[in-house]
Amino acid sequence: MNQARVGLLVAALVAAPFAAFVTAVAPPAAAQPKPAGQPPKADPKAPQDPKDPKKPGDKEINLDEPAPGAEGQEQPVAEGQPEEPPAGEGLDDICKIDPSACPTIDMEKAAKRDLNVQMYAVQQIYALRQGRVEANLYWGVTMNDQFVAHPGPGLALNYYITNVLAIGINGNLYAGLNSPSDFNFQASRAARVGEPITEYQWNANGNFTYVPVYGKFAGFSDFIFHYDLYVLGGVGAISTRPIAVVDPDNRTFDFEPKINFRVGIGLRIFFNRWFAAMLEVSDYIFFEDLENPAIATGVGADGRPAAQDPETWLDPEGPYFTNNVQAQVGFSIFLPPTWEYRLPK
């Protein structure tokens, strides 16, 4: 027991000088770094510097924080106070810059209108046709008969059920205007053979018109012309008769109406919304009777010469399929001349 106590005393004596040495050699603890931007806390008990004009209760200024009202910092709006519109975006600014561009719309009245949710990006048609009547006056000239010409005036009336579809009538007057050509005279004189020819009296048709194309083009550098392209078809009647060439001393023919069919294509160029020039090519198709190139001989049962019998005047191989291709040039007037668009521009 005594030996243990003596051992502990000797160990304590040996460790004491070593602990004192370690304490003397160890460096002092490093100061803790302060957060950046945080000002040091002022000691309220420290005496105030007489040269410092700061008074108690003054706020400290932190140079790292933006100043009130600086760029990029929104200012609070007082409760109940309306926000001001940004500069340069109000109606007043527009009126100051350009008084002529200042809106004259009553904004409160306009805001109460019902909104049209549909948007229309297609430009309005310059000359509407739907619900309008077209009066077309023209002059026609035959294009495919080199032996006799069939010129004459014509009139067409069309009513447009839609903007592209119309029903109508047209008529041509040929009476008194048919004229054999110089070519026919020279050919008959040189060959001593008469070519059967015919003349027309009148023609009338019921038609359907369809407008598949319309547009505009520039002309004379400063003008914009609107046009449309149309096709038509119809059925009607034409009154014709042969011209006595082979035996004019005995033969005379009367006009007889025949059923004809009509197809055509035309172009209209509008000078305004109700007046247009037109060019049309139409083919009037029908079966035609021609003069008999042979002269009957002998005497008939009634005692008269067979050449005077009307039954021998027409060509027995007829009738013949005939195309009267006619060019028509004129103008169109659309009524009523004015209208209102159903949808705004």
C-alpha positions as CSV (number, residue, x, y, z in Angstrom):
1,M,0.0,0.0,0.0
2,N,2.8,2.4,1.0
3,Q,4.6,1.5,-2.2
4,A,1.7,2.4,-4.4
5,R,1.4,5.8,-2.9
6,V,5.1,6.5,-3.3
7,G,4.7,5.5,-7.1
8,L,1.9,8.0,-7.7
9,L,3.8,10.8,-6.0
10,V,6.8,10.2,-8.1
11,A,4.7,10.2,-11.4
12,A,3.0,13.5,-10.5
13,L,6.4,15.2,-9.8
14,V,7.7,14.1,-13.2
15,A,4.5,15.1,-15.2
16,A,4.2,18.6,-13.7
17,P,7.3,20.2,-15.3
18,F,6.3,18.7,-18.8
19,A,2.7,20.2,-18.7
20,A,4.1,23.6,-17.8
21,F,6.4,23.5,-20.8
22,V,3.7,22.6,-23.2
23,T,1.5,25.4,-22.0
24,A,4.3,28.0,-22.5
25,V,5.2,26.8,-26.0
26,A,1.5,26.5,-27.5
27,P,0.4,29.7,-29.6
28,P,-2.7,31.7,-28.6
29,A,-6.0,30.8,-30.3
30,A,-6.7,32.6,-33.7
31,A,-9.5,35.2,-33.8
32,Q,-12.8,34.1,-35.4
33,P,-13.4,35.9,-38.7
34,K,-16.5,38.1,-38.9
35,P,-19.0,37.7,-41.8
36,A,-18.4,40.0,-44.7
37,G,-20.5,43.1,-44.8
38,Q,-21.5,42.9,-41.2
39,P,-20.5,46.0,-39.2
40,P,-18.9,45.5,-35.9
41,K,-21.2,45.8,-33.0
42,A,-20.8,49.0,-31.1
43,D,-20.2,48.8,-27.4
44,P,-22.9,50.9,-25.7
45,K,-20.7,51.4,-22.7
46,A,-17.8,52.7,-24.8
47,P,-17.2,56.5,-24.5
48,Q,-18.4,58.6,-27.5
49,D,-15.7,60.3,-29.7
50,P,-16.3,64.1,-29.4
51,K,-15.3,64.5,-33.1
52,D,-18.0,62.0,-34.3
53,P,-21.2,64.1,-35.2
54,K,-23.4,60.9,-35.0
55,K,-26.0,61.2,-32.5
56,P,-27.7,58.4,-30.6
57,G,-30.6,56.8,-32.6
58,D,-28.9,57.5,-36.1
59,K,-29.0,54.6,-38.5
60,E,-25.7,53.2,-39.9
61,I,-25.1,53.4,-43.7
62,N,-24.0,50.2,-45.3
63,L,-22.2,51.0,-48.5
64,D,-22.8,47.4,-49.9
65,E,-26.6,47.9,-50.0
66,P,-28.3,49.9,-52.9
67,A,-29.6,53.3,-52.0
68,P,-33.4,53.7,-51.9
69,G,-34.9,54.6,-55.3
70,A,-31.8,53.3,-57.2
71,E,-32.2,51.8,-60.7
72,G,-33.5,48.2,-60.7
73,Q,-35.3,48.6,-57.3
74,E,-39.1,48.8,-57.3
75,Q,-40.7,51.4,-55.2
76,P,-43.6,50.3,-53.0
77,V,-47.0,51.7,-54.0
78,A,-49.1,53.1,-51.3
79,E,-52.3,51.2,-50.7
80,G,-55.3,52.7,-52.6
81,Q,-53.0,54.7,-55.0
82,P,-53.3,53.7,-58.7
83,E,-50.2,52.8,-60.6
84,E,-48.9,55.3,-63.1
85,P,-48.6,54.0,-66.8
86,P,-45.0,53.7,-68.1
87,A,-43.7,56.7,-69.8
88,G,-44.3,56.8,-73.6
89,E,-47.0,54.1,-73.6
90,G,-50.1,56.2,-72.8
91,L,-52.6,57.7,-75.2
92,D,-51.6,61.2,-73.9
93,D,-48.1,60.6,-75.2
94,I,-49.4,59.6,-78.6
95,C,-51.4,62.8,-78.8
96,K,-48.4,64.9,-77.8
97,I,-46.2,63.3,-80.4
98,D,-48.6,63.4,-83.3
99,P,-52.0,65.1,-82.7
100,S,-53.4,63.8,-86.1
101,A,-52.8,60.2,-84.8
102,C,-54.6,60.8,-81.5
103,P,-57.4,58.3,-81.2
104,T,-60.9,59.7,-81.3
105,I,-62.7,56.5,-80.2
106,D,-64.8,56.5,-77.1
107,M,-62.9,53.9,-75.2
108,E,-65.7,53.3,-72.7
109,K,-68.2,52.8,-75.5
110,A,-65.9,50.6,-77.5
111,A,-65.1,48.5,-74.5
112,K,-68.8,47.6,-74.1
113,R,-69.1,46.2,-77.6
114,D,-69.4,42.5,-78.2
115,L,-66.2,41.0,-79.4
116,N,-66.1,39.1,-82.7
117,V,-64.0,36.1,-82.0
118,Q,-63.5,35.3,-85.7
119,M,-60.5,36.7,-87.5
120,Y,-60.6,37.3,-91.3
121,A,-57.2,37.6,-93.0
122,V,-58.4,37.5,-96.6
123,Q,-58.9,40.9,-98.3
124,Q,-62.4,41.9,-99.3
125,I,-63.5,41.3,-102.9
126,Y,-63.3,44.5,-104.8
127,A,-66.5,44.0,-106.8
128,L,-69.1,41.7,-105.2
129,R,-71.4,39.8,-107.5
130,Q,-73.8,38.0,-105.1
131,G,-77.3,39.4,-105.2
132,R,-76.5,41.7,-108.1
133,V,-77.8,41.9,-111.7
134,E,-75.3,42.2,-114.6
135,A,-76.5,43.9,-117.8
136,N,-74.0,43.1,-120.6
137,L,-74.2,44.8,-123.9
138,Y,-71.8,43.6,-126.6
139,W,-71.1,43.3,-130.3
140,G,-70.5,39.8,-131.8
141,V,-68.3,38.8,-134.8
142,T,-68.1,35.3,-136.4
143,M,-64.6,33.8,-136.2
144,N,-64.8,30.5,-138.1
145,D,-66.9,31.1,-141.2
146,Q,-64.8,32.4,-144.1
147,F,-67.6,32.5,-146.6
148,V,-70.2,34.6,-144.8
149,A,-70.0,36.9,-141.7
150,H,-72.7,36.9,-139.0
151,P,-72.1,40.1,-137.0
152,G,-74.6,41.6,-134.7
153,P,-75.4,43.2,-131.3
154,G,-76.2,41.2,-128.3
155,L,-77.6,41.7,-124.8
156,A,-77.1,39.4,-121.7
157,L,-78.8,39.6,-118.3
158,N,-77.4,37.6,-115.4
159,Y,-78.4,37.3,-111.8
160,Y,-75.7,36.1,-109.4
161,I,-77.1,33.6,-106.9
162,T,-73.7,33.5,-105.2
163,N,-70.5,35.4,-105.8
164,V,-69.4,32.8,-108.3
165,L,-72.6,31.3,-109.8
166,A,-75.2,33.1,-112.0
167,I,-78.2,32.3,-114.1
168,G,-79.3,34.4,-117.0
169,I,-80.3,34.9,-120.6
170,N,-78.8,36.4,-123.7
171,G,-79.8,37.2,-127.2
172,N,-78.2,38.0,-130.5
173,L,-79.7,39.9,-133.5
174,Y,-78.3,39.1,-136.9
175,A,-81.1,40.1,-139.2
176,G,-80.0,42.4,-142.0
177,L,-76.3,42.2,-141.0
178,N,-75.2,38.9,-142.7
179,S,-72.8,39.5,-145.5
180,P,-71.0,37.1,-147.9
181,S,-67.3,37.5,-147.9
182,D,-65.1,38.5,-150.8
183,F,-63.4,35.2,-150.5
184,N,-66.6,33.4,-151.2
185,F,-67.2,35.5,-154.3
186,Q,-63.7,35.0,-155.6
187,A,-63.8,31.2,-154.9
188,S,-67.2,30.7,-156.6
189,R,-66.1,32.7,-159.6
190,A,-62.8,30.9,-160.1
191,A,-64.1,27.4,-159.6
192,R,-67.6,28.1,-161.0
193,V,-68.9,26.2,-158.0
194,G,-71.3,27.7,-155.5
195,E,-70.5,27.1,-151.8
196,P,-73.7,26.6,-149.7
197,I,-73.9,29.3,-147.2
198,T,-76.5,30.3,-144.6
199,E,-77.7,33.4,-142.8
200,Y,-78.9,34.0,-139.2
201,Q,-81.8,36.0,-138.0
202,W,-81.7,35.8,-134.2
203,N,-80.5,33.7,-131.3
204,A,-81.7,33.4,-127.6
205,N,-80.3,31.3,-124.8
206,G,-80.7,30.5,-121.1
207,N,-77.3,30.3,-119.4
208,F,-75.4,29.2,-116.3
209,T,-72.2,31.2,-115.5
210,Y,-69.4,30.2,-113.1
211,V,-66.6,32.4,-112.0
212,P,-63.6,30.2,-111.0
213,V,-60.9,32.9,-111.1
214,Y,-60.7,36.5,-110.0
215,G,-57.8,38.8,-109.1
216,K,-56.0,42.0,-109.9
217,F,-53.0,43.4,-111.9
218,A,-51.2,46.6,-112.2
219,G,-51.4,48.7,-115.4
220,F,-50.0,52.0,-116.6
221,S,-47.7,52.1,-113.6
222,D,-50.3,53.8,-111.3
223,F,-53.5,51.8,-111.7
224,I,-54.7,48.6,-110.2
225,F,-57.3,46.7,-112.3
226,H,-59.5,43.9,-110.9
227,Y,-60.6,41.1,-113.2
228,D,-62.4,37.8,-113.2
229,L,-62.5,34.9,-115.6
230,Y,-65.8,33.0,-116.1
231,V,-67.1,30.0,-118.0
232,L,-70.7,29.5,-119.2
233,G,-73.0,27.0,-120.8
234,G,-76.6,27.1,-121.9
235,V,-79.3,26.0,-124.3
236,G,-81.5,28.0,-126.6
237,A,-82.7,28.4,-130.2
238,I,-81.3,30.0,-133.3
239,S,-83.2,31.0,-136.4
240,T,-81.4,30.4,-139.7
241,R,-81.9,29.7,-143.4
242,P,-79.8,28.8,-146.4
243,I,-78.9,31.5,-148.9
244,A,-79.8,30.5,-152.5
245,V,-76.5,30.3,-154.4
246,V,-76.9,27.3,-156.7
247,D,-80.3,28.2,-158.2
248,P,-81.3,31.6,-157.0
249,D,-83.9,32.0,-159.7
250,N,-86.1,29.2,-158.4
251,R,-85.2,28.8,-154.7
252,T,-86.2,30.9,-151.8
253,F,-85.8,29.8,-148.2
254,D,-87.6,30.9,-145.0
255,F,-86.1,31.3,-141.5
256,E,-86.6,28.3,-139.2
257,P,-85.7,28.1,-135.5
258,K,-83.4,25.3,-134.4
259,I,-82.3,24.1,-131.0
260,N,-78.7,25.1,-130.2
261,F,-76.3,24.6,-127.3
262,R,-73.8,27.2,-126.1
263,V,-70.4,27.0,-124.3
264,G,-68.1,29.9,-123.7
265,I,-65.4,31.6,-121.7
266,G,-65.0,35.2,-120.9
267,L,-62.9,37.9,-119.2
268,R,-64.1,41.0,-117.3
269,I,-61.9,43.9,-116.3
270,F,-63.4,46.2,-113.7
271,F,-62.8,50.0,-113.9
272,N,-64.8,50.5,-110.7
273,R,-67.2,48.5,-108.6
274,W,-70.1,48.5,-111.1
275,F,-68.6,49.0,-114.6
276,A,-66.4,46.5,-116.5
277,A,-65.2,45.8,-120.0
278,M,-65.7,42.2,-121.2
279,L,-64.3,39.9,-123.9
280,E,-66.0,36.6,-124.5
281,V,-65.7,33.7,-127.0
282,S,-68.8,31.5,-127.4
283,D,-69.6,28.5,-129.5
284,Y,-73.2,28.2,-130.6
285,I,-73.7,24.5,-131.6
286,F,-76.6,23.4,-133.7
287,F,-77.7,21.3,-136.8
288,E,-78.0,23.3,-140.0
289,D,-79.8,22.7,-143.3
290,L,-77.8,23.6,-146.4
291,E,-78.8,24.2,-150.0
292,N,-78.9,21.2,-152.4
293,P,-75.8,21.6,-154.7
294,A,-77.8,19.7,-157.4
295,I,-80.7,21.0,-159.4
296,A,-83.6,18.7,-160.0
297,T,-84.7,18.1,-163.6
298,G,-87.9,17.0,-165.2
299,V,-91.5,17.9,-164.4
300,G,-93.4,17.2,-161.2
301,A,-96.8,15.6,-160.8
302,D,-98.4,19.0,-160.7
303,G,-97.0,19.8,-164.1
304,R,-94.4,22.3,-162.8
305,P,-90.7,21.9,-163.3
306,A,-89.0,19.8,-160.6
307,A,-86.5,22.6,-159.9
308,Q,-89.3,24.7,-158.5
309,D,-90.4,22.0,-156.0
310,P,-89.3,23.1,-152.4
311,E,-88.7,19.4,-151.5
312,T,-85.7,19.4,-153.8
313,W,-84.0,22.5,-152.5
314,L,-82.3,21.2,-149.4
315,D,-79.4,18.9,-149.3
316,P,-80.7,15.3,-148.8
317,E,-77.5,14.4,-146.8
318,G,-78.3,17.1,-144.2
319,P,-78.7,18.5,-141.6
320,Y,-75.0,19.2,-140.8
321,F,-73.4,19.7,-137.4
322,T,-72.4,23.4,-137.2
323,N,-70.3,25.5,-134.9
324,N,-70.8,29.2,-134.9
325,V,-67.8,30.5,-132.9
326,Q,-68.4,34.1,-132.0
327,A,-66.2,36.7,-130.3
328,Q,-68.1,39.2,-128.2
329,V,-66.7,42.5,-127.0
330,G,-68.6,44.9,-124.8
331,F,-69.2,46.2,-121.3
332,S,-71.0,45.1,-118.2
333,I,-73.0,47.2,-115.7
334,F,-73.7,45.7,-112.2
335,L,-76.8,46.8,-110.3
336,P,-77.2,48.0,-107.7
337,P,-73.9,50.0,-108.1
338,T,-73.2,50.1,-104.3
339,W,-73.5,47.7,-101.4
340,E,-72.4,47.1,-97.8
341,Y,-70.0,44.3,-96.8
342,R,-71.4,41.8,-94.4
343,L,-68.1,41.6,-92.5
344,P,-65.9,44.6,-91.6
345,K,-62.6,45.2,-93.4
